[in-house]
Amino acid sequence: MKADQKVEAPAGGGSKKLIIIIVAVVLLLAAAGGGAAWFFMHGKADAHEEEDKPVKKKSAKKAGPSEYIPVEPFTVNLQPGEAGADQYLQLAFTLEVGSLEEADNIKKNMAKVRNRVLLLLSSKKAADLSTPEGKVELSKEIVAQLSEPFEPRGDKQDVIDVLFTSFIIQ
């Protein structure tokens, strides 16, 4: 009988060891999964912070008064109205930007500025632009267009306002 007990005792102890090993492996996998999840979530947060850093650096440069940049007048064909007649818009404006560096950047990229504004204006109808609300909306759209970076992955421009100096619809 003693021999039978020795045979059974190691078998019972072996199954306990197997259970302990399985529990340890499960805990280890859970810890590794949690660590991996934290790493990937933390890594994405760092990537978003790095994308925001150029904007933060840009805002730190904005010391000093606003700068004003006059833009040469535009003459643009507008979208045909209800009558189908051709209508034109002659527009001159001045851009208000946040700093001297922004003014230099806008001046260096004036061809892109004019192209963006020309494309925006040529998509409009005279009826949309003839009211004061239409002019305010156009001003906001121009600011939005010109605030976008000129270069891929570049910094946004600090365009504060568009000040119309001439606005003629014919």
ABEGO torsion letter per residue (X at the ends): XAAAAAAAAAAAAAAAAAAAAAAAAAAAAAAAAAAAAAAAAAAAAAAAAAAAAAAAAAAAABBEBBBBBBBBBBBBBBBBBAAGBBBBBBBBBBBBBABAAAAAAAAAAAAAAAAAAAAAAAABBAAAAABAAAAAAAAAAAAAAAABBABBGBBBBBBABBBBABBBBX
